[in-house]
Amino acid sequence: MCGAPAAMTGLDGLRERLRPLPEGGCLIGISGGADSVGLMHLLLPLRESGLEIQAVHVNHGLRGEESDGDEEFVRRMCRELSVPLRTVRLDLGDRRDENTAREARYAAFRRIMEETGIRTLVLAHQMEDQAETFLLRLIRGAGPEGLGGMAPREEREGYTLLRPMLEISGAELREALRQAGIPWREDGSNQDTGYLRNRVRRELIPLMEEMNPGAAGRLARTAETVRLENLAMDREAEALLRACEGPEGLRTGPLEAAPEALACRALRMWWRRRGPVLQERELNYEQTRRLYGLTGSERGRIINLPGGWRARREKDFLRLLPPGDRTKNNRPKRDGKERLPG
C-alpha cells in the first residue's frame, strides 16, 4: 500500500509556495543577499515554461568596497546562470537615508523597464520584511491603510510589481540555499542599529519571538488580513465618495450619515486625489479628525492642511482651498479654533 507522497523540501518545496508567479517576462531586483539570490534560483526553472528573466543590480555606493563586491558577485552569478544583467550605479550625494536610496532604486528599475519593454518587476521581500514593515508603520502611528503592509501584487505607473515570497521566511530561504550549496552576500549595514528598521529586525522581532515563537509569521499574516479588509473598505469608501462629489466640492450629507471610519477613509481618499502632490500624501490622525470635524461644523469654518492647503465648510459641502486662495470668505475666523468631533 502506497503512502502519501512526501512533501518537497529545499528550493523545490519553497517554489511551490511562490505567489503570484510572473508570466511572459520579468525583471528581478538582485542585491546579492540571500533573499534575492534565493528568488533568482526559485524562478530559474520557470524559464522552461517560457518565462524570460532579466536581472538588475543597483549599486548605491554606500558601503565602498563592500558595495563593489556585491556588484561583482551578482555579475558572476548571472554569467554562470546565463541571466542577462543590467547594473546601475547611483550617486545619492549627501542624502544617504533609507528612503532616498529606495526612491532612487525604484526610479532606476522604472528606467530599465522602459528601455527593455519588460513591464513586470519581481522583488525579494519575504515574511520577516512584511513583519518589519508592519511594526515600523505601527510605531509611526499608521492607520489601517498603512498597516496593510506590502501587497503581493501592485500596479504602479504602468508596470506590475510582484512580491511572490511574502509567505516564505528568511530562515527557510537560507536553509534551502545552504542545502543546495548556493552562496550569497551579507550586507554589513544590516548590523547597524542606528537604522530603525535594523533595530526592529535585530532587537524587537527576536524579543517578540522569544516571548511567543512564530510571532513574525503571525505579524505578516495580520498585515495580509488588514490589506484584504482594506480592499473591501476602499470599495465602500469609493462608493461614498462618488455619492458626495459634486462640482462645488464634497457634499457633507452622505458623510455625516455614514459610519465615522468609512467617512474618514473617504475623506483621505478625497485628499489624495484632489490635494497637492506631497512626499507624505496621506493625512495623519489629527488632520483626518480635523477634516472630519469640519463636516459637522458651522458654515465658513476653515482648517489648515499640509502643503499650505486648507479646507472650508460651506452651507452643505466641503471645499479644498489651494495656497494663495484669498477669495471672499476664505480667511479663518479670528479665534483660530477648530471644532473636533466629540
Steps between C-alpha positions, in 0.01 A plus 500: 500500500648830392516785747439866431769666287769668707488877512772666295777663696774752430465734202246270333273519803528877522433536129157345554416787737587787265196724444442669261720373217620726219400420143660584167796705615624656822776712644641376832662737747822329617705635790715191554345428840339169593145618423564619145737212421235261625233670287718466191552126555132446576396664172768349273313173423207708370712585195415152374135607475584818308576755771758755389718613793725802516675630810586848622751588772508849651829604659427788738869537581416538869744234624806562282689182416226285651245646254740435212544144626124450492490619140780268392331207678174568314682533167671163551178328610301629203774391256498149647119484479482661152271774629529841325602764753474880511700686764436854619730715713337778698641818648277597793713800597451604861159328526587147606189407697296189433207682337722687253681178406170317448352777282815513286498122467138489382571782254785290358268199470247710308764629258620150421145374450444782251822408318429125488123510455460261796204611710528261799741561787554218753647580842625272778303627800423208733303430816730679747511806272122512520508468880762776524295730276189438711684582823674808357172643380331413829775682692458805275124510558372373165129441450340192342615597150864495611473192720398294198871472428637392164273345239610190308390678182480874423432701188734800494543769234455268206678194640422205727692441824503145638616378841453121477693407818289672767394162642858369520726576796859614469613206714334250264659669201851499648471136601387405148798688350740329741360158408550581131853637557405842359698797642377850568633830633434648843433875521711639784273803536224268625693484828476878551224556757515871429233423241156445651423210267816323614407549865158350430666210314780429745345597835121529494404197289742264681353617831148433371609159374645424842171596665287317241674281239360556152414864572653630175283269292188603688586868454537442127164321486339783698632748242354288221163480677494878544593544133211284383256682728636829369404395148141445613490827693649689206215383279250633754692827536513537122123464479452755780737744330308472173180580689662811651701651216352789305621798299494723808693262725417210732142479625489450876162328530611149397818538708308587815263206444782249447691316776788715620772256392359483148458879477861555614627255241301675227641837612858369483424365153362841399815671626732263310314570176424872534776628726864583423769256394710471815758248619259404780170488312298340781332711766609405851263419786461858628455646150239239414311572823500875429373445148228264622403750770450759228208299357289588806637851548333833427521664160820695438724298730848443349773256605865478392630196311848394378678689222337832581156370398183552700146363509189714548150404608233648275125475551479130414839406356877511561743675269879468477686832470847505340774727636443866417123465461373822659157524346209624706441318831824302467663634816492300825301647787702710740491259793668238276318221685393187318215287625598136538251215516416400854 
